[in-house]
Amino acid sequence: MSLESLFLDALQKSLKPALGCTEPLTVALASAWARYYSCGELKSMDVKVSANLYKNAAGVFVPGTGMTGLGIAAAAGWWGGDPRQGLQVLSTLDEKALVAAKQSLSSQTLKVSYCDHPDVFYTHISAQTDSESICVLMGHCHDGLMQVQVNGDVCYEQSTEKPFASSSEQLDKKWSVAEIVRFIEQVDLKKLAFIEQSATLNVALSELGERDSMGLAIGAQLRQQQRRGYISDDLSTEAMILSASASDARMAGAPLAAMSNSGSGNQGIAATLPVVAVAKRLQSSKEQRLRALAMSHLLAIYIKKLQSPLSALCAATTAAMGAGAAINWLLGGDIQQVEQTIRYMIGDISGIYCDGAKPGCALKVSTGAQAAVKAALLALGGRAPLSDGVLERSVDESLKHLGELTLSALIPTDQAIIGWIAARQN
């Protein structure tokens, strides 16, 4: 596969519209598939997921329900989801279905539990109706349907290729920050046209979040303080407000889809909106803006490929490294300065942990946006961070170190966080 084909394929596979947080959507999708293959009245349902998926679903609002957690996600998927819509499975949820879903939570036996499993996307649903038993297995990615059994007979089975590398050694050696920048600068612009949808979807989400002060209203509050004159009207603030507002809306269960990156809406937001904010302020051309968006998304994909798909490292902040690099490029940075932007960000915000999907994610998204602008500007000055700590002289080696933390050192941190979240659910 040519380098151009490799990168375009990665962009097309990793950018997907998603209505709501993708971890509860996985459970809603599995439940909707169970309903799709059944014909009876639901009597009971048992939901079992990986510990990481549980962590990222327990505290986030499920679109259209006003409720949090995997229980309502499973119930909404069964009563009102359309599995053929993929990560927009709950776009068909209506009031009648919602009433039935909420009733099932109180009247039906619906159990949710988690387990240690090598596949962080592991989701197993066992449903019993008045006429059959249905088992649905999902894995490898958020929308990866692997097997469906009805009364013990396999009626669907699919081996799904993993979309993420589990370690840096498994990543194609063609990937590097420099190669991505060269690709973005040279590729036919028409081949990147589909990237524009990321801006369309995520800007709409941001506008809704700010207008309606959704979730923690981080974006709306920052805008209010800006109008009072307490914070300035500059690149950094605008990047924070646009990004935080979109995350506010998404984590509050907004009825609009985000363009996700590598399976995460917040990663998609973090890779999109800081670039949109800066491009607007700089009055960048449509071509510059589109290439910068593609660069940000592709770098975010590369950085995530070096990490565990779900871990104790906040991937929204590492996705923002792609935005920082693209902002530096919009400001006239060359390949070396783009690389130094990422190194600055690794040295700045690489220690932010993921403690589950929740409204507070908007805080971390805003931090990533602010750091992206700061690093982009610092890199223009020509100085480079020293090679120490997690940083190597090579930006690619530095990113590998960051990924290695998620595969080993941060596992005990992840386990501690999952334990705290589980204790609050009981």
N, C-alpha and C positions, 0 to 999 in steps of 0.2 A: 504494500500500500504506500502510495506517495505521501510525502509530508503534508501536502495540501489536503489530500483525501482523509488522512488521519485526523487532522485538526477539524475539518468541516464535519466529519462523522461524529467526533466527540461533542462538538457544539450541538448538533442536531439531536443526539441521544440524551444529552445532559440537561437541556433546557426544555422544561415541560410546564404548562400551566397547571396550577394546583389550587384548589379551593379549600383553604384551611391548612392547618399544620399537617405535615405529611405522615407523622407517626400515628395519630388517631385515624387518619384517612386510610392507612393500611388495614386497620381493624375494621373500619366501616366497609372497605372494599371487600375484605374476606367475608364479612357477614352478608353483604349484598350478593356475592357469588353463591353463598349457601342458600339464600332465598331463591335465587335464579334457578337453582337446580332442584328445588323442592316443590311440593304441591300441597303440603299439609299445613295445619295450624301449629305455630310454635308453642312448645311446651317447656323447653329448657335450652339453655345454651351455656357452653363452657368455653371461655376464651383464655388461651395461654400464649404469652409472647416472650420474646427475649428480654432480659433485664434492661438493656439499653433502650429498646423500643418503649418499654414501660415507663422509663424515666422521662422520655421525651413526649409522653402523652398524658401523664397524670394531671398536669396543672394547666393545660391549655384549653381554651374554649373551642367547642366543636361547632362549625358553621350552622346557623339556622336553629340551634337548640337552646342557646343561652346557658349551657351547662358545660362542665369540664369532665374529662376522664374517658377511659376506655369503655365503660359500661354504656354510656349514652352514645358513644361512637358506634358500638356494635348494634345497639337497638335501632339507631337511626339508619344504619346501613341495611338492616333487615327489613324495616318497615317502609323506608322511603328512598333507598339508594338505587342507583342504576349502575351496575358494575361495568357496563360497556363505556361509561364515561371516564374510566380510569381514575386519576387523581382528582377529578371533579365529580366523584361518585355521588356527593350529596347535593349537587345542583338541582336535583329533582325532588328534594325533600319538601313536602308541603305541610300545611297545618294539620290536616287529617292524619298524615303519617306521623307527624311529631307527637300528636296526642297519643297515638297507639304506641309509639316508642317509649314515651314517658310512663304509660300505664304498664308496659311490659317490665320496666325496671322495678316497679313496686309489686307486681302480681306474678311475674314469672321468675323462675330460678335462673338467674344470669350471674355466673361466676367469672371473675377475672383474676388471673394470677400470672406470675412471671417465673422464668427459670433461666439457669445458665445454659447458653447454647452458643456454639461456634459461629452460627449465622446470626448477626445482630438484627436482621430483618425477620427472623423466625416468627411466624404467626400461625397458630393452629386454632381453628374453631370447630367445635363438635356441637351440633344442634340436633335436638330431638323434636320431631313434630308428632302429630297424632297418627301419622301414617308411615314415617320413615326416619332414619337417622342419616345425617349428612356431616361429612368431615371435609374441611377445606384447609389446605396447607399453602402458605405463601412464604416466599423467601428470596434471598439474593438481592432484592431491591424493593422499594416501597410498593410497587404495583406488580410484583412478580408472582403470578398465580402458578403454582407448581403441580397441585393435585387436588382432585375432587372425588370423593367416594360417596356413593348413595347405597345404604344398606350393605356396606362392605364391598361393593363392586366399584372398581375404578372407572369413572366415566370421563375423566379428563386427566391428562398427565403431560407435563411439559418440563423439560430440562432447561432452565433459564441460565444463560451465561452471566457471570458476575460482571456488573458494569464498573466496579472499582477494583484497583489493585490492592492487595492486602499488605504489601510492603514495597518499598522503593525498588527492590531488586526485580520485581515483576513488571515494573513500568517500562514501556518501550523507550529505548535509549535515545530515540529521536526527540523526546520531550526535553525542552530547556526553555528558560526565560528568553534567551536571545533568539532562539529559533521561532518562538511564538511572536515576538515583536517583528522579526523579518517577514514572517508569513502575513501578519496583519497589514503591513505596509505595502505588500506586493500583490495580494490576492485581488482578483476581479471583484469590484464592489458589489456587483449584482449577486454574487454568491453569498454575501453577508446580509442580504435584504431581510431575511427572516429574523435577524437579531432585533430589529426595530420593535417587534412585538413585546420584547422584554420591557422596553421603556413605556410602551402604551399601557400595558397591564399594571406595572408597578407604580407609574405616575398616578393612574386612576385610584389605586389603593391608597397612595399617599394623600391625595386630595380628600378622599373620604375620611381617612383617619384624622387629619387635621381639622376638617370642617366640623365633624361630629364629636371631636375630643374623645375618641374611642380608647379603650383599654386604660393604660396609665396616663394617656394623653401627654407623653413625653414631647412629641413634636409640637402639639398645640401649646403646651406650657412654655417651651422654648421660644415659640413665635411671640407669645404674649410678653415675655421678658425682653425680647428684642424690641418690641414696640414701645416698651417702657424706657428703653435706652440702657438697660442693664447689661445686655450683650450686643455685640456689634453686628452689622449687616455685612458679612463678608463671605468668602468662599467656604470657610470651615463651618460657620453657623448654618448656612443654607444647605450644605451637604448633610449636616446633622438633622435638621428639621425635616427635610424630604425623606430621609431614610428612616428616622424614628417614627414618623407619622404612618408610613406604610407598615412597619412592624407593629405599631400600636393597633392598627386596623386588623391585621392578619391574626394576631394573637388573641384578639377579642372576638374572633369568629365572624369577621366581615363577610358579606355575601358576594365579594368579588375575588376572583382568582389572582394569585401572584404568579409571576414567571419564576419557577424554581430553578436552582442550579445545583446539580449533583444531588438531587433528591430533597432539597431544602428551600422553602420559600424565603426564609431569612437570608440564606446565602445568595439567593437570586436578587433580593432587595439590596443587600450590601454590595453586590457587584455592579448593580445598575444605577441606583439613584445618586450616589456621590458624583458619578461621571456625568449624569444628566444635569445636576446642579451646577457643576463647574463649566460644562459646555455651554449652558445657557448664559452664564455670567460672562464668559469669554466671547460670546457670540460666535462660537465655532461653526464651521460650515457643516452641512448635513453629512458630507463624506467624513469629515474629521470625527464627528460625533458617533457615527455608525462604526467606524474603525476602532474608536476608543472603547465603545461598548463591547465589541467583539473581543478586543484585547483583554478587557477586564474579565469577561466571562470565561475566556479560554484559560487565562492565568489562574482564575479561581478553580476551574476544573483540574488543572495540573496540580495545584497545591493540595487539593482534596484527594487526588489520586495517591498522594504520598502518605496519607493518613488512614487510620481506621475509619470506616464509613460512619460509625457512631462512636463517640468517645467522650472523655472528660475535657477535651479541648473545645473551646467555643469556635465552631467553624464559620460562624458569621463574621467574626473578627479576622479570621485568616482569609475568607473570601474578599474582605475589604482590601487585602493586600493587592489583589488584582485591580481594584478601583484606584488605589494609590498610584500604581504603576501607569495606568491609563491616564490619570490626571497629569502626572509628570509628562507624559508624552504629549498631551494636549497643550501643555505649557512650553513645549519645545524641547523636551528632554530627549537625549539620544539613548541608545541601547544601554550604555554603561550607567547613565543616570536613572533609567528605568529600573535596572537591577539594584542600584543603591537604594532606591525608594523602598523596595521590598525588604532589603536588609535593615533599613531604618525601622520598618514596621515590625519585623521579627524581634528586634532589640527593644521595641517599645511595648507591644501588646500581646506578645506570644504566650504570656502566662495566664490569660483569662480562661477560666474553666467553664464548662457547660454543666449547669445544675438543673437541667430539664427545661423543656419548652414551657413558656408561661408568659404573661404580659410583660414581666421584667426583661424579657429578651430585647425589647426596644431600647433599653439603656445600653446594652452591649452593642447593638447595631449602631446607635449614635456615637458611641466611643470609637468604633471601627471607622466610621465616616470621618470623624474629626482627625483621627490619627492618619488617615489616608491623605488628607489635604496637607497636614503638617509635614509628613514624610516626603511628599511630592515636592514641596517647596524647599525643604532642607537639601534634598538631592540635587536641586538646581545649583546649589552653592559650590558644588565641586568636591566637598569633603565626603569621606566615606567612613562609616562606623568601623572601629577596630575589629580585628579577628579575635574575639574572645567569647567566653560563655558558649551559647548555642551557635554563635555566628562564626562561619568560616569566610575566607576571602571570596569563595565562590558562592553566589546566591543559591545555586542549585544544591550544593552540598549543605548549605544552611537550612534550606527547606526540607532536605532529607532528615536532618537532625530533628526538626520540628515534628515531622511525621513519625519518627522512631519513638518519640515520647508517648504518642497515642497508642503505640503497639506494645509498650512495656511499662515504662515508669509511671504513667498516669492510670494504670488499671486499678491499683488500690484506691486512688482518689475517686474513680468512677464508682467502685463498689461501695465506698462510704456514702457518697451522695445518693445512690440508689436506695441504700438502707434507710436513710433519713426520710426520703420521699415515701417509701413504702410504709414506714411507721406512721406517717400522718394520714395515710389512706385507711388505716385500720381503726 
